Amino acid sequence: MTGFGTAAVHGDDGLVPGGAVAPPIVQSATFSAESDERFTEIATEPRGSAFYTRYGNPNHAQVAAVVAELEGAETGLVTASGMGAISTVALALLSAGDHVVVQRSTYGGTTSLATGLLPRFGVTCTQVDQTDAGAFERALRPETRLVLVETPSNPLLELTDLAAVVASAHAAGSLVVVDNTFATPVNQRPLSLGADLVWHSGTKFLGGHSDVSAGVVVGPAGLVERVWQTAIVTGSTLGPVDAWLLLRGIRTLPLRVERHNANALALARALEGHPAVARVRYPGLPSHPQHPLARRQMTGFGGVLGVELTAGRAGAAALLAGLKLAKRAASLGSVSTLVVHPRSMWAGIVDAAQLAAAGIGDGLVRVSTGIEDTADLVDDFLAALDRAPA
């Protein structure tokens, strides 16, 4: 593989028509064929990009090629959102009677899928503590088909030992699917540690500008084709303009992630020990209980941290109200710093018992650092904390 910067810019070389430096937007729902033979060919080609946009589009192919190159995957496909990606994976690879293992600490939509939606179709689910690799092994059953992993996790920044989980899952005949949204391929490449599929909410760091909703799945061609066969039925189709925006965002991903990493580490160090802060959750801090694992399986520690306020919800509210640069908004991975109170955000999709079991407390604030100047960002947070109750 070439370097990440080169891959982000040149991963779709050969797929851009006409010598255009910036790929054109192919805003067509359908494509014509010059003969019956050619029509049959394009209509039956897996993940083709010249038949019908629900099946594929040149802009889809370009994005998928670049993300696959960054992740070290054979191929990929795109969907209309991150949840579209993981839902399509689940529907493609699971049947009634199957079993799934999923972390307790994970994105609320993934929890809702695994514990709420899938059981309606006869798929059972076991939730485990992701910090205990043995818990995954103990949860495996003969009917376990998928192990769903997110590392670092949303919003507690806990880690999963990918190599250990992959080894036990594969020994039991299960596939491992990893959400690499938080880390990005710049910081972590799960396929190199044995994972079977990687998915992203492209809305986050890959797009990077809070202007597109998208999902991506990458992995070996055989598995990706199974997911694609389901995608054309469920119709979680990414529009050509959104695919183009996602690709444009990915071009600068390595540069942005470098700044995200630096800002998050600087902010974590500055906030740790402040009297209004009970705990900072960030894998790059030596105080993180899994810091050695982070150093082993990650090359950078990401742009997201969790800040637990000493005064609980009152402290969280004061911090959010006192910030000048950060925006109070859902999502993450933007050029702007985004802050959110996870317990409030997920109250509508995950019940109170699940939130408590996942360790998401009233005083937790999730911070997704943007690409602002580091000193300005640190000063903004410290000023807001100085006005917060301790």
N, C-alpha and C positions, 0 to 999 in steps of 0.2 A: 504493500500500500504506500502511496505517496503521503506527504504531510497533510494535516487536517486542513490547512489553509488552501493548499492546492486542490484537495479533493472537493472542498466546498465550492470552488470556482469552476473546476473542470470535470466533476464527476458525471456530468451529462454530455460531455463532448461526443459528437457523433449523433446526438438526438435533436440538435437544434437545426432546423432547415434553413437553407438559403444563405448560410454564412453569417447570419445575424449574430452580433455580439450579445445583445439582450434578446432572449427568446421571445418570439411573438406570442400573444395570447390567442389560442385557437378556440374562439368562441363559437363552436359549432356543436350541436347536439347529435348530429349524425353525419356520416361520411359516405360518399358515393363510390361505386366500383365500376371499372370499365368493362367487365365481363362477368358472366355467371360464375366462371371458375374463380375469379378474384373475389367475388362477393362471398362465395362459400369459404374461401381461405380466410378472409378477415372476420367472418362471422363465427368461425370456430377456433380462432387463435386465442389461447389463454392469455389474459391480461393485455390483449392487443389494444392499439391506440388509434385505429383507423376504421372502426366500425360504428360504434355508438358510445356516447360519453359515459353512460352508466357502466359500460364494460371497460372503458379506458379512453384516454385522451392524450395527445402529445404532451400537454403540460403535466398531466399525472405521471407519465413515464419519466419526464425529466426530474421531477422532485424525488420519485421513488429511487431513481438511479443514484442521485447524490446522497440521500440518506443511507442507502445500502452501502455505498462506498465508505461513508464515514463510520458506519457500524461494523464494517468488515463482513457484510452479508452478501449472499448470492443475488438476491432480488428483493423487491418490496412492492407495496401498494399503498394508496392513500384513501382516506375516508373523510367524511364531512366533519368529524370531530374526534377527539381522543376517546370519548365514550363510544362513538361509532366504531372505532378500531377494536377496543377490547370486547365490546358486545358481539361484534361480528366474529372475532376469534373464538369466543365462547360458543356461539351458535354453530360455528363450523366444526368444532372439534369435540363437542359434547352431545350425548344422547341421554334419554331417560334411563335412570339406573346408575349413571356415572356419579363420581364423587370428585370434589374440588377441595384443595387446601389453599387457604388464603390467609394473609397476615391480618392481625387485629388492627395494627397501625398502617393504614393505607388510605388512599383518597376515598372520600365518602361515596362517590359514584361507583367505585369498584366494590366497596362493601355492599352497597345497595343491590348491585347486580348479582353478587355471589350469594348473599343471604336473603334477598327478597325476590328477585325476578327468577333466577335459575331454579329455585325449589318449586316454583309453580309448574315447571316442566319436568319434574321428577329427578332433578339433579341435587344431590345433597352436598353440604358444605361444612368444613371444619375450619375454624379460625384458630390461629396459633400466634404465639409470641415470636416475632421475627428475630429477636436477639438470641434466641435459643435454637441453634441449628438442629439439635436433637428433637425439638418439638415437631419440626416438619417430618422427620423420619418416623416418629411415633404416630403421627396422624395419617400416614399413608395406609391405604387399603388395597386389596386386589382390584377394586373398581375405580381407584383414583386415576383420573386421566390427565388432570391439569394441576399444576402448582403455580399460583399467581403470586408474583413477587414485585415489590416496589422498594427500591433502595437508592438513596435515602428515602425514608417514608414521609408522607404528607399527613400531618404537619409536624410530627415529633422528631424528624430527622434521625430516626433509628436506622440501623443498617442490617442487611441480610448477608450472611456469608454465602455468596453465590456459589463458590466452588463446592462447599460442603452440601448445600441444598441440592445442587444439580447432581452430585454423585449419588445421594440417597434416592432422589426421585428417579433417576435413570435406572438404578438398580431395581426399582419397583415397577419399571415400565411406564412411568409417567413423564409427561412433557413439562418443561419449565418455561413459563412466559413472563418476561420481565418488563415492567414499566420503567423506562430509562429517562422519563421526562425531567426529573429533578437534576440528574447528573449530566445529561447530554452525552453523546459519544466522545466529546472532547475530554470529559473527565472520567468516563467509565465505558467499557465495551463488554457487555454481558455475554455476547456470543463467543468471545475469546475465552471465557470461563466456562463454556459448555452449555449455555442457555439455548433453547430451541427457537424461540421467537422473541423479538424485542418490539415493543410498541411505544409510541409517543403521543402525547397531546401536542400536536404541532402548533397549537394556539399559544403555547408557552415559549420556551427558549428558542425553538427552531424558527418560528415566525419572528418572535422577538420585539414586535412593535405594537401589540395589542390591536391589530387591525384585521386579523383573520382567524377563523375557527377551522381547525383541520386535525386529522389524525393520520398516523403512519404506522405500518406494520412491516417489518423486514425479517428475513430469515432464509432458509433453504427454499429452492424453487418449488419442491413438492408440497411443502406445508403452506407456503404462500398461495399456491394455486388452489388448495382446499379452502383457504380463507376467501379468496377471490370468488370462487363458485358460490359461496354464501353471500358475499357482498353484492353480487349482481341481482340476488333475490331480495335482500333486505333494502337495497337502494340507498345506503348511506354514502351518497355520491358527492365528491368534492367538485365545486364549480371550477371552470377553467381560470377565471380571474383569481379565485382564492388560491388555486394551485400555483399560479404565477406569483402572487404575493408571498406565499410560503417559500418558494424557491428564492425570491429576491432576499428574504430575510436570512435564509440559510447561507447565502454568499458571505455574510459577515459574521457567522456564528462563532468561529474560533476567536476573532478579535473581541467580540462582545463577551464571550464566556471568560476570557482572561480578565476583563474588567469586573464582571460579576463576581468572580472568585476573589479578586483582590478586595473589592468593597465589602463582601460578606465577611471575610476574615478580619479585616480592619474593624468593622463594626462589632463583630462578636468579641474581639479582644477589648474594645473600648467599653462595651456594656457590661462585660463580666466584672463583677465586684462592685457595681454601682449599688448604693443602698436601696434603690427602688426596684432592683432586679433580683429575683430569687434564683434564677438559673438561666443560662444561655445554652440553647441546644444547637450545636454546630459541629459537624464531624471533624473540622479542621482544628478545633481546640484540643489541647492535651487533656482537658478536663472531661471531654466526651468519653463515656465508658467504652466506646468502640473505636476510639481513635487509632489504635494499632491496625484494626481491620480496615479502616478507611485508608490508611497509608498503604496497605497491602493491595487493595483492589481498585483504588481510585488514583488518578494522576492529578486531580484537583478536587476541591471539596464543595464546589457549587456555589450558587448565588442566593440560597435560601437559608434562613436561620429561624429558630423559635426563641422567643423571649418570654419568660414567665415572670410576671410582676408580683412583687411581695404583697401588694394590697389587693390581689385578686382582680375581680372584674372592675373595681373602681380604679385600680392602677392601670389596667389595660385601656379603659375608657379615657383616662387622663393622657396616656401616651398617644393614643390615636388622635385625640383632639388637639394635642400640642404640636404635632409635626407640621412643618411648613412645606417641605419638599416632597415628602412621600404622599401618595394618593391612597385614600381608603377605598379599595376596590378588590373584587374577586380576581382570580387568576394570578399569574406570576410569569417571570421570565421576560418582562418588558424592559425597554430602555429606561423607563421610569420606575422608581422604587414604589412598590405596592405593599400596603399593609392591610391585614384583615384579622378579625377576631373569629377563629375557626368555629368555636362553639356556637356562635350566632349564625354563621354562614351555613353550617350543615344541619341546623336544627330541623329543617324541613325534609331532609332526605335520610337522616340517620337518627334513630330514637335516642332518648336520654341515656338509657342503659348501655347502648352501644358506645356512645360518646364517653361515658364514664369508664367502661371497660377498656377503651382505647387509650385512656389516660389524657383525654383532651379536657383540660380544666378551664375554669372561668378566667384565669389570669394569663392565659397563653395568647400571645400575638405572633402571627406568622409574618415574617418580613422577607420580601423578595427584593433584593437590592438591584437597582438599575445601574446605569453607566455614568451617573453624575460624578463629579470630582469627589474623591474619597473624603477629603477634609471637610467639605461642605456637608456631606451626608452624615459623618460622625458628629459634627457640631450640631446639626439639626436634632439628632436623636438625643444627644446629651442634654441639650437645652430643654427638650420636652420632658425628659426624665427628671431633671432638676425641679420641675414644677409638679411632678406626680407624687402621690402619697407613698411613703416608704413603709 
